Amino acid sequence: MASWGRRIVTTVGVGAVLYFAIEGGEWGTVALARQGAHTRALTDSVTALTHAVDSLAHFKSLVLTDAATQERIAREQFGYVRSGEVVYRVVDRVRPDSTQRATPPK
């Protein structure tokens, strides 16, 4: 019976030593796996940001050199129109006091 007790203690001791060899210390297997996942996530983030920067650089070059892009921005952002064009604006006739109804046009 004493030999079974000795075998159990030896097995538990060897198991503890193996566990400490694999997981012990500052950088265990689980910590290294987490670091790898974190590294992959950061790499993906850097790749996405690189694509965004490239896209913005291309748009900047279009804004600086392409007349069609400049015209589109002038029309959309600043309301510019070409000579001869007519602009129709629809304005709601709502009073500042929101509790009152708008008066119908005469």
N, C-alpha and C positions, 0 to 999 in steps of 0.2 A: 503494500500500500504506500509505503514511503517513496518507492520509485515513481509511482503515478504522480504524487505530489511534486516530486522533483522535476518530472517531465513537464507538468503543467507550468510550474514556475519558470523553467527554462524556455518553454514555448512562448509564454507571455513576455519574458525578457527579450528573447530574440525578436518577437513582433514589435516590441517597443523600440528596440534599437533600429530595426528596419524603418518603422514609421518616422522616427526622428531623422534618419538618414535621408528619407525622401521629402518629408514635410518640414523638418526642423530648420532652425536658423532663420536668417533674415529673409531669404528668398526661397520659399517653398514652391512646390509644383503648382499649387492653386494660385499663389501670388504671381508666378510667372505666366500662367494662363490668362489671368486678369490683365497683366501688363501687355500681353500679346493682343488681346481684344481691344484694349485701350489704344494701342499703337495703330491697329487697323482702323479704328474709328477716327483717329486723328488724321491718318493718311487719306481716308475718304473725304473728310472735311477739307483738307488742303486741296484735294483734287477738285472738289466742287467750287471752292473759292477761286482757284486758278481759272476755271472755266468762266466764272462770273467776271473776273478781272479782264479776261480776254474779250468777252462779249462787250463789256463797257468800253474797252479800248477801241474796239471796232466801231461802236456807236459814236465815240468821240471823233474818230477820223471821218465818219460820215457827216457829222454835224459841222466839222471844219471845212470839208471839201465838197460835199454833194449838194448841189443846188436844190434838188427835189426834197431832200430831207430838211434842209433849211426852210424851204417854203412850207412844208407840212407843219413844222414846229411853229413857224410864224402864224399860220392860220389857226392851229389848235390852241396854242398858248396865249397868243396876243390878239386874236381876232382879226388879223389882217385879211384884206380882200384885194383882188385885182381890180384895176380900173374897169368900169363897165359892169361889174358884178353887182347884184342887189342882195342886200342882207335883210331878211325878215326876222324880227325878234318878237317873241310871244311873251308878254308880261302879264302876270296875274294882278288883278286889281283888288288886293286884299289890304284892308286897313291895318295899321299897326296893332290895334287892340284886337286880339284873336277871338274875343267873345262875340264881336259883331260880325254879321255877314257882309260879304262884299256887295257893293251896290251894282246893280246891273247896268250895262252901258246904255246910254241914251240914244 
